[in-house]
Amino acid sequence: MEIFEPTDCIDVKFCPLLYFGPPGAGKTSVAQTAQKPLTLDFDMGIHRAANRQQALRFNSWGEMLLAAGQHGQFLNPKTKAPIDYETLILDTGGRALEAIALEVIAQSPTKQPWHFRGSLSQPGWGELGKRFASWLMQARSWGKDVVVICHEDEKKKKSSDEYVLACDLPGKMAWKALHQNFDMIGHIEWEEKNRFLDFSPNENAPCCKNAAQLPKLPIPNLHEGDGKHFLAWILSEAKKKIGQTAASSAMRAQQAQEWDLLLAPLQGAARAVVLEQLNTALVPRLAATTDQLQKQAAWRLMLGIAGNHELRFDKEKRLFVAGGGS
């Protein structure tokens, strides 16, 4: 068990990432540029990646779980030695989920069955989602990065006849479930002859998610220079950016605590003492504060205390003075 106080910085070590795109966009090839990738080839398409790294194929989801064991130590079936990898690639997420669905159907209980005539029931879809989320949590405990690749699909909007681009996932795997399980969801798109990976939600692909606030990224030549490490760089940058956001939040919380401590003694102090402290100590301190959100929060607290003591802020003098109003 870990506890994180509002003022604690959080070191981001796990950033589950998913991206999807049209046929021929090089989705599997992009995945091979991760840090020491190991592709779980449920889509049977690893042979199409010209820059192919290590890959494993399985006959079922259960066989994959058995091979991974408790600690994700896959063994090379030829040498029986542990496979050295840092990033686990699930290719594709849709075919992997279909493999899980087959096991959910096969293991269906007699009461509240998980399927009806060979298709998943509502409880069955719930079980499918639980098993996939559980696998992601287990992979996190292995200390590996996780990347899920999906085909692109068109989904009809509920409110209109318009279509948007989304991940090709079976049945009722909703966008909500994706957003709960992944920090980054991107879309590979073509612009004339150039490919881009965009994590920001937009009109065409609203299911994207960009927790790291990365810009739209041109996909480089994956066979030379920095292009060989394109996805490794994205994962590293995403962790760094998300960590910086956490650090910024921690700093803001620390500053809020400092203002609370400064203002607390003034709540029951005499009016003259409050006036002196506001003008000599707190107004100059507020002027030196660079964080605008923190500045606004502290200003509201100061105005509240001033109002309780019938003090107002004179904008011309830039000081608190006696008298109601502001």
C-alpha positions as CSV (number, residue, x, y, z in Angstrom):
1,M,0.0,0.0,0.0
2,E,1.2,3.5,-0.8
3,I,-0.2,6.9,0.2
4,F,0.3,10.1,-1.7
5,E,-0.3,13.4,0.0
6,P,-1.4,16.3,-2.1
7,T,2.2,17.7,-1.8
8,D,3.9,14.5,-2.9
9,C,5.6,14.3,-6.3
10,I,4.7,11.1,-8.2
11,D,7.3,9.3,-10.3
12,V,5.3,8.0,-13.3
13,K,6.7,4.6,-14.3
14,F,3.7,3.1,-16.1
15,C,1.9,4.7,-18.9
16,P,-0.3,2.2,-20.8
17,L,-0.6,3.4,-24.4
18,L,-3.0,2.5,-27.2
19,Y,-3.1,3.6,-30.8
20,F,-5.2,2.7,-33.8
21,G,-5.2,3.4,-37.5
22,P,-6.2,2.3,-41.0
23,P,-4.9,-0.7,-42.9
24,G,-1.4,-0.1,-44.3
25,A,-0.6,2.7,-41.8
26,G,2.3,0.8,-40.4
27,K,0.8,0.2,-36.9
28,T,2.9,-2.9,-36.2
29,S,6.0,-1.4,-37.6
30,V,5.7,1.7,-35.3
31,A,5.4,-0.7,-32.3
32,Q,8.7,-2.3,-33.2
33,T,10.4,1.0,-32.3
34,A,9.6,0.7,-28.6
35,Q,12.3,-0.2,-26.0
36,K,13.1,-3.9,-26.5
37,P,9.6,-4.8,-27.7
38,L,8.0,-8.3,-27.5
39,T,4.9,-8.5,-29.7
40,L,2.1,-10.9,-28.7
41,D,0.9,-11.5,-32.2
42,F,-2.8,-12.3,-31.9
43,D,-3.5,-10.7,-35.3
44,M,-1.1,-13.0,-37.1
45,G,0.5,-10.0,-38.8
46,I,4.0,-9.6,-37.4
47,H,5.5,-10.9,-40.7
48,R,4.3,-7.7,-42.4
49,A,6.6,-5.5,-40.2
50,A,9.9,-4.9,-42.1
51,N,11.6,-3.9,-38.9
52,R,10.2,-6.9,-36.9
53,Q,11.6,-7.6,-33.5
54,Q,10.9,-10.5,-31.1
55,A,7.3,-11.9,-31.3
56,L,5.2,-14.7,-29.8
57,R,2.1,-16.4,-31.1
58,F,-0.4,-18.3,-29.1
59,N,-3.4,-20.5,-29.8
60,S,-5.5,-18.9,-27.0
61,W,-5.5,-16.2,-24.3
62,G,-5.1,-18.9,-21.6
63,E,-2.0,-20.2,-23.3
64,M,-0.5,-16.7,-23.2
65,L,-1.3,-16.3,-19.5
66,L,0.2,-19.6,-18.7
67,A,3.4,-18.7,-20.6
68,A,3.7,-15.3,-18.9
69,G,3.3,-16.8,-15.4
70,Q,3.1,-14.6,-12.4
71,H,6.1,-12.4,-13.3
72,G,5.8,-12.0,-17.1
73,Q,8.9,-14.1,-17.8
74,F,8.1,-15.6,-21.2
75,L,10.5,-18.3,-22.2
76,N,11.9,-18.7,-25.7
77,P,10.3,-22.0,-26.9
78,K,13.5,-22.9,-28.8
79,T,16.1,-22.2,-26.2
80,K,13.9,-22.3,-23.0
81,A,15.7,-19.1,-21.9
82,P,13.8,-16.1,-20.5
83,I,13.1,-13.5,-23.3
84,D,14.7,-10.1,-22.6
85,Y,12.1,-7.4,-23.3
86,E,11.0,-4.0,-21.9
87,T,7.8,-3.3,-23.8
88,L,4.9,-5.7,-24.3
89,I,3.0,-5.1,-27.5
90,L,-0.5,-6.5,-27.8
91,D,-1.3,-6.8,-31.5
92,T,-4.1,-6.3,-32.0
93,G,-6.3,-5.4,-29.0
94,G,-9.4,-6.5,-30.9
95,R,-8.2,-10.0,-31.7
96,A,-6.8,-10.4,-28.1
97,L,-10.2,-9.4,-26.6
98,E,-11.9,-11.9,-29.0
99,A,-9.6,-14.6,-27.6
100,I,-10.6,-13.6,-24.0
101,A,-14.3,-13.6,-25.0
102,L,-14.0,-17.3,-26.2
103,E,-12.7,-18.2,-22.7
104,V,-15.4,-16.2,-21.0
105,I,-18.0,-18.1,-23.0
106,A,-16.3,-21.5,-22.3
107,Q,-16.1,-20.8,-18.5
108,S,-19.6,-19.4,-18.2
109,P,-21.4,-20.2,-14.9
110,T,-24.8,-21.8,-15.0
111,K,-26.4,-19.0,-12.9
112,Q,-26.3,-15.7,-14.7
113,P,-24.5,-17.1,-17.7
114,W,-21.9,-15.0,-19.5
115,H,-23.3,-15.8,-22.9
116,F,-26.5,-16.5,-24.8
117,R,-26.4,-18.7,-27.9
118,G,-22.7,-18.2,-28.3
119,S,-22.6,-14.5,-27.8
120,L,-21.6,-12.6,-24.7
121,S,-24.5,-11.5,-22.4
122,Q,-24.4,-8.2,-20.4
123,P,-22.6,-10.0,-17.5
124,G,-20.3,-11.6,-20.0
125,W,-19.2,-8.2,-21.4
126,G,-18.6,-7.1,-17.8
127,E,-16.4,-10.2,-17.2
128,L,-14.5,-9.5,-20.4
129,G,-13.7,-6.0,-19.3
130,K,-12.6,-7.1,-15.8
131,R,-10.3,-9.7,-17.2
132,F,-8.6,-7.3,-19.6
133,A,-8.2,-4.6,-16.9
134,S,-6.8,-7.3,-14.6
135,W,-4.2,-8.3,-17.2
136,L,-3.1,-4.6,-17.5
137,M,-2.7,-4.4,-13.8
138,Q,-0.7,-7.6,-13.8
139,A,1.5,-6.3,-16.6
140,R,2.1,-3.2,-14.6
141,S,3.5,-5.3,-11.7
142,W,6.0,-6.8,-14.2
143,G,7.6,-3.4,-14.6
144,K,7.1,-3.4,-18.4
145,D,5.6,-0.8,-20.7
146,V,2.4,-1.9,-22.4
147,V,1.3,-0.9,-25.9
148,V,-1.9,-2.0,-27.5
149,I,-2.5,-1.7,-31.2
150,C,-6.0,-1.6,-32.7
151,H,-7.4,-1.5,-36.2
152,E,-9.5,1.5,-37.1
153,D,-13.3,1.3,-37.2
154,E,-16.1,3.7,-38.0
155,K,-18.7,4.1,-35.2
156,K,-22.0,5.8,-35.7
157,K,-22.8,8.7,-33.3
158,K,-25.8,8.0,-31.1
159,S,-27.2,11.6,-31.6
160,S,-26.8,11.8,-35.4
161,D,-26.1,9.9,-38.6
162,E,-22.5,11.0,-38.6
163,Y,-19.6,8.5,-38.1
164,V,-16.4,8.9,-36.1
165,L,-13.2,6.9,-36.1
166,A,-12.6,4.6,-33.2
167,C,-10.7,1.4,-32.1
168,D,-11.9,-1.8,-33.7
169,L,-12.9,-3.7,-30.5
170,P,-15.6,-6.4,-30.1
171,G,-19.1,-5.6,-29.2
172,K,-19.7,-3.4,-26.2
173,M,-16.2,-2.5,-25.3
174,A,-17.0,1.1,-24.7
175,W,-14.8,4.2,-25.0
176,K,-15.3,4.7,-21.3
177,A,-13.5,1.5,-20.5
178,L,-10.6,2.5,-22.8
179,H,-10.2,5.8,-21.0
180,Q,-10.2,4.1,-17.6
181,N,-7.4,1.8,-18.6
182,F,-5.1,3.9,-20.8
183,D,-3.3,7.2,-20.2
184,M,-2.6,7.7,-23.9
185,I,-4.8,6.8,-26.8
186,G,-3.6,7.9,-30.3
187,H,-4.7,7.7,-33.9
188,I,-2.4,7.2,-36.9
189,E,-3.7,9.3,-39.8
190,W,-2.5,10.1,-43.4
191,E,-2.1,13.7,-44.7
192,E,-1.3,13.3,-48.3
193,K,1.8,11.0,-48.3
194,N,2.8,11.7,-44.7
195,R,1.7,9.8,-41.5
196,F,1.1,11.4,-38.2
197,L,0.3,10.0,-34.7
198,D,-2.1,12.3,-32.9
199,F,-3.2,11.7,-29.2
200,S,-5.4,14.7,-28.9
201,P,-9.2,14.2,-29.2
202,N,-10.7,15.7,-32.3
203,E,-13.9,15.7,-34.4
204,N,-12.8,12.7,-36.4
205,A,-11.4,10.7,-33.5
206,P,-13.0,11.8,-30.2
207,C,-11.9,8.7,-28.3
208,C,-8.3,9.8,-28.2
209,K,-6.6,10.8,-24.9
210,N,-3.6,12.9,-24.4
211,A,-2.7,12.9,-20.7
212,A,0.9,14.1,-21.6
213,Q,-0.3,16.9,-23.9
214,L,2.0,15.7,-26.7
215,P,1.8,17.6,-30.0
216,K,0.7,15.9,-33.2
217,L,3.8,13.8,-34.2
218,P,5.0,13.1,-37.7
219,I,6.0,9.4,-38.0
220,P,9.6,9.4,-39.2
221,N,11.5,6.8,-41.2
222,L,11.5,3.9,-38.8
223,H,14.6,2.2,-40.2
224,E,17.2,4.9,-39.5
225,G,18.4,7.4,-36.9
226,D,16.0,8.4,-34.1
227,G,13.1,6.8,-36.1
228,K,14.3,3.4,-34.8
229,H,13.4,4.5,-31.3
230,F,10.2,6.5,-32.2
231,L,7.8,4.8,-29.8
232,A,10.4,4.4,-27.1
233,W,10.8,8.2,-27.2
234,I,7.0,8.7,-27.0
235,L,6.6,6.5,-23.9
236,S,9.6,8.2,-22.2
237,E,8.3,11.7,-23.1
238,A,4.7,10.8,-21.9
239,K,5.9,9.6,-18.5
240,K,8.1,12.7,-18.1
241,K,5.2,15.1,-19.1
242,I,2.7,13.4,-16.9
243,G,5.2,13.4,-14.0
244,Q,5.7,17.1,-14.5
245,T,2.0,17.7,-14.3
246,A,2.0,15.7,-11.0
247,A,4.9,17.7,-9.8
248,S,3.1,21.0,-10.7
249,S,0.0,19.8,-8.8
250,A,2.2,18.9,-5.8
251,M,3.9,22.3,-5.8
252,R,0.5,24.1,-6.0
253,A,-0.8,22.0,-3.1
254,Q,2.4,22.9,-1.1
255,Q,1.8,26.6,-1.8
256,A,-1.8,26.4,-0.8
257,Q,-0.8,24.9,2.6
258,E,1.7,27.7,3.0
259,W,-1.0,30.3,2.5
260,D,-3.3,28.5,4.8
261,L,-0.7,28.7,7.5
262,L,0.0,32.4,6.9
263,L,-3.7,33.3,7.0
264,A,-4.9,31.1,9.8
265,P,-3.6,33.3,12.7
266,L,-5.4,36.3,11.2
267,Q,-8.9,34.7,11.6
268,G,-9.2,35.7,15.3
269,A,-6.7,38.6,15.4
270,A,-7.6,42.2,16.1
271,R,-8.5,44.4,13.1
272,A,-5.3,46.6,13.3
273,V,-3.1,43.4,13.4
274,V,-4.9,42.0,10.3
275,L,-4.6,45.3,8.4
276,E,-0.8,45.5,9.2
277,Q,-0.1,41.9,8.2
278,L,-2.1,42.1,5.0
279,N,-0.3,45.2,3.8
280,T,3.3,44.6,5.1
281,A,3.6,40.8,4.6
282,L,0.8,39.3,2.4
283,V,0.2,41.8,-0.4
284,P,3.9,41.9,-1.3
285,R,4.1,38.1,-1.1
286,L,1.0,37.8,-3.4
287,A,2.6,40.2,-5.9
288,A,5.7,37.9,-6.1
289,T,3.6,34.8,-6.7
290,T,3.9,33.6,-10.4
291,D,1.4,30.8,-10.4
292,Q,-1.8,32.5,-11.5
293,L,-4.2,29.8,-10.2
294,Q,-2.5,29.9,-6.8
295,K,-2.5,33.7,-6.9
296,Q,-6.3,33.7,-7.4
297,A,-6.9,31.2,-4.7
298,A,-4.8,33.1,-2.2
299,W,-6.4,36.4,-3.2
300,R,-9.9,35.0,-2.5
301,L,-8.8,33.9,1.0
302,M,-7.3,37.4,1.7
303,L,-10.5,39.1,0.6
304,G,-12.5,36.8,2.8
305,I,-10.5,37.7,5.9
306,A,-10.5,41.4,5.0
307,G,-14.2,41.4,4.6
308,N,-14.7,39.8,8.0
309,H,-12.8,42.7,9.6
310,E,-14.5,45.4,7.5
311,L,-11.4,46.1,5.4
312,R,-11.4,46.7,1.6
313,F,-8.7,46.9,-1.0
314,D,-7.9,50.3,-2.4
315,K,-6.8,49.7,-6.0
316,E,-5.1,53.1,-6.4
317,K,-3.0,52.7,-3.2
318,R,-2.8,48.9,-3.8
319,L,-3.3,48.5,0.0
320,F,-6.1,47.3,2.3
321,V,-7.8,50.2,4.1
322,A,-10.6,50.5,6.6
323,G,-14.1,50.4,5.2
324,G,-16.6,47.9,3.8
325,G,-16.8,46.8,0.2
326,S,-13.9,46.0,-2.1
